Amino acid sequence: MDITMYHYLFIGLVLFLMGIIGTMLVKSVVKVLILIEIMLLGVNINFVTFSTFCDGIKFDGYILSLFYIAIGAVELAVALYIFYLMYKKKQSDNIEKYNEL
């Protein structure tokens, strides 16, 4: 059995859906941030898949994936710092207590 483009796209879709469903169900801020990173991983898998199977010689998908990883790391750092400041104020990691910024 050959591994085709659709297998990789299915893995990316599963990771993205797992992230979306998890962010709706989980109440912890740190877990939500981890699930957002899992969603970004699913998108990166799709970028690399399309770049590998459809792009030919150009590396647009790989470059866009690296850019997306960098943006995700900066987003996570800023979100963790905001969470740290809010945790010092509320002493809880439950999302329902953070209805104001």
Secondary structure per residue as TSV (DSSP state, phi and psi in degrees):
chain	resnum	aa	ss	phi	psi
A	1	M	-	360.0	125.9
A	2	D	-	-85.1	146.6
A	3	I	-	-90.3	119.1
A	4	T	-	-104.8	-178.8
A	5	M	H	-62.9	-32.9
A	6	Y	H	-67.8	-28.1
A	7	H	H	-65.1	-45.5
A	8	Y	H	-66.3	-40.0
A	9	L	H	-64.4	-35.3
A	10	F	H	-66.0	-40.7
A	11	I	H	-63.7	-43.1
A	12	G	H	-61.8	-40.9
A	13	L	H	-65.4	-41.9
A	14	V	H	-62.9	-43.7
A	15	L	H	-64.2	-41.9
A	16	F	H	-64.7	-44.6
A	17	L	H	-66.6	-35.9
A	18	M	H	-62.4	-39.7
A	19	G	H	-66.8	-42.6
A	20	I	H	-65.3	-48.4
A	21	I	H	-64.9	-39.4
A	22	G	H	-65.1	-39.4
A	23	T	H	-67.6	-26.1
A	24	M	H	-79.6	-26.0
A	25	L	H	-98.9	-27.6
A	26	V	-	-85.9	144.5
A	27	K	-	-103.6	-10.1
A	28	S	B	-89.7	135.7
A	29	V	H	-66.0	-41.4
A	30	V	H	-65.3	-39.9
A	31	K	H	-65.9	-36.3
A	32	V	H	-64.4	-41.3
A	33	L	H	-64.1	-38.8
A	34	I	H	-66.1	-39.9
A	35	L	H	-69.1	-31.3
A	36	I	H	-66.0	-38.7
A	37	E	H	-66.2	-33.7
A	38	I	H	-66.5	-38.0
A	39	M	H	-61.4	-43.0
A	40	L	H	-63.7	-35.1
A	41	L	H	-64.2	-40.3
A	42	G	H	-62.9	-39.5
A	43	V	H	-66.8	-40.4
A	44	N	H	-63.4	-38.1
A	45	I	H	-62.1	-39.8
A	46	N	H	-67.6	-39.5
A	47	F	H	-59.1	-47.8
A	48	V	H	-67.8	-36.2
A	49	T	H	-63.4	-48.3
A	50	F	H	-65.9	-34.4
A	51	S	H	-67.3	-37.5
A	52	T	H	-72.7	-45.7
A	53	F	H	-89.7	-25.1
A	54	C	H	-118.1	-14.1
A	55	D	-	-90.5	-27.5
A	56	G	T	81.0	-116.7
A	57	I	T	-89.3	-31.8
A	58	K	-	-67.4	152.4
A	59	F	-	-113.8	39.6
A	60	D	H	-63.5	-41.1
A	61	G	H	-66.7	-37.8
A	62	Y	H	-68.1	-42.9
A	63	I	H	-65.5	-43.1
A	64	L	H	-64.7	-35.6
A	65	S	H	-66.2	-42.7
A	66	L	H	-64.7	-39.6
A	67	F	H	-62.7	-41.0
A	68	Y	H	-66.4	-36.7
A	69	I	H	-65.1	-41.3
A	70	A	H	-64.5	-43.9
A	71	I	H	-63.2	-39.6
A	72	G	H	-64.3	-37.2
A	73	A	H	-68.1	-40.9
A	74	V	H	-66.9	-41.1
A	75	E	H	-61.8	-41.7
A	76	L	H	-66.8	-40.0
A	77	A	H	-63.8	-44.1
A	78	V	H	-66.0	-42.4
A	79	A	H	-65.6	-38.9
A	80	L	H	-66.6	-36.1
A	81	Y	H	-67.8	-41.9
A	82	I	H	-62.9	-41.2
A	83	F	H	-63.3	-38.7
A	84	Y	H	-61.6	-44.4
A	85	L	H	-65.4	-39.6
A	86	M	H	-72.0	-33.1
A	87	Y	H	-66.9	-36.4
A	88	K	H	-63.1	-31.7
A	89	K	H	-81.9	-44.6
A	90	K	H	-98.2	-21.7
A	91	Q	-	59.4	38.1
A	92	S	-	-153.6	151.4
A	93	D	-	-109.0	16.0
A	94	N	B	-79.5	130.7
A	95	I	G	-64.7	-32.9
A	96	E	G	-65.0	-21.0
A	97	K	G	-84.1	-10.3
A	98	Y	-	-106.9	59.2
A	99	N	-	-89.0	1.2
A	100	E	-	-135.3	150.9
A	101	L	-	-108.1	360.0
